[in-house]
Amino acid sequence: MKKTTKAQLKQKLATLGYTYLETTRSKSDIIFCKEQDNGLILSLAIEQSRLYTHTFTYSFYIAMSYTWALYVPGFLPSEVYQRMGNLWWKIETNEELETFFDAIQTAEKKFVAENRNLLSILQDSGKYKEYRTYLHVLYAILKAFREQALSNENLLESLEEITRKIVKEKKDIRNNKGGISLLSIDAYNCLHLSTEKNLKLIEDMADQK
């Protein structure tokens, strides 16, 4: 995506409450997030076509934290992830960008409305226990960071060290390069972006038996 187009999109999405995720697992990611009134995190990913230049689509994902569905598709029910099918938008003019933005705005309202009962959807999912385990590990990382009173300097490196230790102690399945990267970046974004409402939601979910 062109820098000017990206900057314009950032401005437009900011009016809807979205924050651009500066720290993700890939520099090519274009992901925006915003916290909902109930503390859940709504993610919006802008995906570029591999076949056509200046052509994009988007996906929504809602969860307890800032994980992106393309990385961890296995432990959340399909209802919380929605890609706009085969719909693509060409964005080369301001008018085309405006049309793309309007489509996002309309689809977001529908997606959020359909997932108002997300907690019930999660608890009824066969993957609920696995997701709770993930949140238990994530919360342990956040708690350890706070208890150690570490500075925000080299924050991601500090979180990676903490994550390595915790996933090893807990014998978590994410004790590998990709898993450590996912957890530490998720924790990083929680520390930078989450309100106490979201952090409490993660804590409560993690502590459930």
N, C-alpha and C positions, 0 to 999 in steps of 0.2 A: 504494500500500500504506500502511495506517495506520502512524503512527510507532511505536505500541506493538507492532504485529504485526511490523514490521521489526526492532525491537530484540530481540524474542523470538527471531526467526529467526536473527539475528546470533549470539545466545548459543548457540543449538542447533548451528548450523553450526560455531561455534568449537570445539565438542567433537569435531568431525570433522577439525579442523585447517585450516578455511577462514578466510581473511581477507577482509573486505569491501573492495572497491576504492573508495576515496574519490575517486580521480581517474580519470574516464572521459571519453568524448567527449560524453556527454549527462547532464544532471542527473537524468533519469528512469531511467537505467540502474540495475539492481540486479544487480551482478555480484560473485561471490565467487571467490577463487582459492586454490589451495594447490600447493606444490611437491611433486612425487613423489620417491620415493627415488632414481630415476635422473636427477633434475634437470629433468624435463619439468614444464610448468605445466598443471594441470587447472583449467579455468574452469567456473563454474556460473552461468548467467544465469536470473533469475526474470522471467518475462514475464507481464504483466497482460492479461487479455482486454479487447478493445475493445467487446465487446457486453454483458458482464456484470460488475457491480461485485463487488469482493472475490473475484475468480476468477482463478486463476493456473496457469501451467504452468512448465516449466523445460527448459533445454537444457544439454548438456555440450559442452566443446570442449577438446582437448588439443593443445599445441604447445610450441615452444621458449620463447615469451615470452608477454606478456599481451595480445596482439591478440585481439579478439573476432570470432568467425566471421561475424557479421552485417555487419561492416564490410569484411572482406576474404575473401569466400567463394571467390574465384577461384584462389588459389595453394596451397591445401591439399586433399588428397584427401578425399572425402566421408566416409571411415571415421572421421575424427577429429572429426566433428561429429555430434551426435545430439540431435534435438528429440523430446520425448515425444509425438509424433504428435498425435492429437486428444484427448489426455487432459488434463482440466482439474480443478483442485481449488478448491472454495469455502472460503475461510478467514475465518471470522468468530468462531470460538470456539477455545479452547485445544485441544479435542479434534480439530478440523479441522486446526489447525496441526500437531499431533502426527502426524496421518495423512499430511500433506504431507511432513513431515520424514522419516518412515519410508520413504515412496516414494522420496525423493531418495537416502537411504542405501542402499537396496536396488539402485536403478538405477546408482548410482555404482560399486559393486563389479563389476557386470556390464560396464559401459562400460570401466573401467580394465583388467579382465581381457582384454577383446577387443582392447585396444590396447597390449598388452605389447611387441609387435614394431613399434612406431610408426616407428622409424628405418628399418626395412626397407620399411615401407609408403610412407614419404616418398621413399626412394631409388628405388622402383619407379614412382613417380608421374610422369606427364608434366609436372607443374608443379614438379618438384624443383629445376631450375635457377633458376626464377623465385623460389622460396621462399628458396633459398640467397642470391640477390642481395639480397632483403629483409634477411636476417640479416646479410649483409656490411655493409649500410648502417647497420643498427641497432648493430652492434658498433663501427663507426667513430664513431658518436655517443657511445657509452659511453666509448670510449677517449679521444676528444677531451675529454670532460668531466673525466676523471681527470687527463689530462696538463695541463690548464689549471688544475687545483687550485681549481676554483670552489667557493664556499660554497653551502650548501643554501638560503640566503636567495633568494627569487624563483627557485627551482630550475627551475620549468616554463618561465619566460620565458628563462632561460639556455639551456635545452635546445632551445627553439624557434629561438633564434638560431644555435646550433650546427647544428641540423638543416637550416635554410635553406642554410647554407654548404655542408654536405656533400652534400646532394642536388643542389645546383647543380654542384659540382665533379665529382660522379660521373655527372652527367646522368641521374639516376634518374627513373623515371616518376612518382614521388611528389613531384615538385617542383611542388606545388600546395597550396592551403590545406588540403584534406582530408588529403592525404598527410603534410604536415608535422605536422598535428595528431596523426595516428595514430602516427607515429614518435616524436614528442617525448613523448607520453603513455606509450607503450610503454617508452621509455627511462626515464622518470620512475619507473614502477612497478618496473622492473628494479633501479634504484638503491635504491629503498625496501624492496623485498620479497625480491629474489633472494639465495640463498646463492651461495657461490663455485662450487658444483657446477653450478648453472644458468648462471651467467655463463661458466664454462669450456665448457659445452655449446654456447652461442651462439658463442663464439670458435672452437671447433673446427669447427663447421658452416660458419661464415663463411669460414674459411681453406681449406676444401676446394676443390680445383681441378676 
